[in-house]
Amino acid sequence: MMQSRLLDPDLAKRLPWLLVFRAAVGTGLLILTLVADLYHWPLEQLANVLYAVVIGTYVVVFVLGLLLKSEISPLVLSTAHLATAVMAAFMVIQATGGVNSPFSFLYLLTILDG
C-alpha cells in the first residue's frame, strides 16, 4: 500500500500544497518566536535555534518549489521534503526540551504533511 502511494501520479500535483502547508507551519513558528521575544517568555532563550529552523524551512520550500519545475522525479522531491520536515521538527523539539517539549506536536504535523 505504501509503495502504491509513493508512485501515485498525483504526487506532483500535491507537492505544491505540501510546500504551502510547510511554509504556513514555518510562519506560525516564526510568529510564536517573535511573540516570545517581545514578551520575554522563557522560549526567548531558544530564539536563535527557532529562527534558524524557520529560515531553513523557508529556504527548503523555496528550493523545492523551484525544483518542481525541473525534470526531477516527484518521488525524489517528496522524499527530500519529508526528510527535511522530520529534521526541522527534531531540531525544534530537541532544542526545547526533548520529550517534555511543548513543540512535540510538530511530529504530528510532519506526519500529516507527509
C-alpha positions as CSV (number, residue, x, y, z in Angstrom):
1,M,0.0,0.0,0.0
2,M,2.8,2.4,0.9
3,Q,4.6,1.8,-2.4
4,S,1.4,2.5,-4.5
5,R,1.0,5.9,-2.7
6,L,4.6,6.8,-3.4
7,L,4.2,6.0,-7.1
8,D,0.9,7.9,-7.2
9,P,0.7,10.1,-10.4
10,D,-1.0,12.9,-8.4
11,L,2.1,13.3,-6.2
12,A,3.4,16.1,-8.5
13,K,0.0,17.9,-8.0
14,R,0.1,17.5,-4.2
15,L,3.7,18.7,-3.7
16,P,3.0,22.4,-4.1
17,W,0.2,22.1,-1.5
18,L,2.6,20.3,0.8
19,L,5.1,23.2,0.4
20,V,2.4,25.7,1.2
21,F,1.4,23.8,4.3
22,R,5.1,23.7,5.4
23,A,5.5,27.4,4.8
24,A,2.4,28.0,6.9
25,V,3.8,25.9,9.8
26,G,7.1,27.8,9.5
27,T,5.2,31.1,9.6
28,G,3.4,30.0,12.7
29,L,6.6,29.1,14.4
30,L,8.1,32.5,13.3
31,I,5.1,34.4,14.8
32,L,5.4,32.4,18.0
33,T,9.1,33.1,18.3
34,L,8.6,36.8,17.6
35,V,5.9,37.0,20.3
36,A,8.2,35.1,22.7
37,D,10.9,37.6,22.0
38,L,8.6,40.6,22.5
39,Y,7.1,39.4,25.8
40,H,10.3,37.8,27.2
41,W,8.8,34.3,27.6
42,P,11.2,31.5,28.6
43,L,11.2,30.4,24.9
44,E,13.2,33.6,24.2
45,Q,16.5,31.8,25.1
46,L,15.9,29.4,22.3
47,A,15.0,32.0,19.7
48,N,18.2,31.6,17.7
49,V,17.6,27.9,17.1
50,L,13.9,28.6,16.2
51,Y,14.8,31.4,13.9
52,A,17.4,29.1,12.2
53,V,14.8,26.4,11.7
54,V,12.3,29.0,10.3
55,I,14.9,30.3,7.8
56,G,15.9,26.8,6.9
57,T,12.2,25.9,6.3
58,Y,11.7,28.9,4.0
59,V,14.9,28.0,2.1
60,V,13.8,24.4,1.6
61,V,10.3,25.5,0.5
62,F,11.9,27.9,-2.0
63,V,14.4,25.4,-3.4
64,L,11.9,22.6,-3.6
65,G,9.4,25.0,-5.2
66,L,12.0,25.8,-7.9
67,L,12.8,22.1,-8.4
68,L,9.1,21.3,-9.0
69,K,9.5,22.8,-12.5
70,S,12.6,20.7,-13.3
71,E,12.8,17.1,-14.5
72,I,13.5,15.8,-11.0
73,S,11.1,13.0,-10.0
74,P,8.3,14.0,-7.7
75,L,9.2,11.0,-5.6
76,V,12.7,12.4,-5.0
77,L,11.3,15.8,-4.2
78,S,8.7,14.3,-1.9
79,T,11.4,12.3,-0.1
80,A,13.5,15.4,0.3
81,H,10.5,17.3,1.6
82,L,9.7,14.7,4.2
83,A,13.3,14.2,5.3
84,T,13.8,17.9,5.9
85,A,10.5,18.3,7.7
86,V,11.5,15.5,10.1
87,M,14.9,17.2,10.7
88,A,13.3,20.5,11.4
89,A,10.8,19.0,13.8
90,F,13.6,17.1,15.5
91,M,15.8,20.2,15.9
92,V,13.0,22.3,17.4
93,I,11.9,19.5,19.8
94,Q,15.4,18.8,21.0
95,A,16.2,22.5,21.5
96,T,13.0,23.0,23.5
97,G,13.2,20.1,26.0
98,G,13.2,16.8,24.1
99,V,10.4,14.5,25.4
100,N,9.0,17.3,27.5
101,S,9.0,19.9,24.7
102,P,5.8,21.9,24.1
103,F,6.6,21.5,20.4
104,S,6.2,17.8,20.3
105,F,3.1,18.3,18.2
106,L,5.5,19.1,15.3
107,Y,6.0,15.4,14.8
108,L,2.2,15.1,14.2
109,L,2.3,17.9,11.7
110,T,5.2,16.2,9.9
111,I,3.1,13.0,9.7
112,L,0.2,15.0,8.4
113,D,2.5,16.8,5.9
114,G,3.8,13.5,4.5
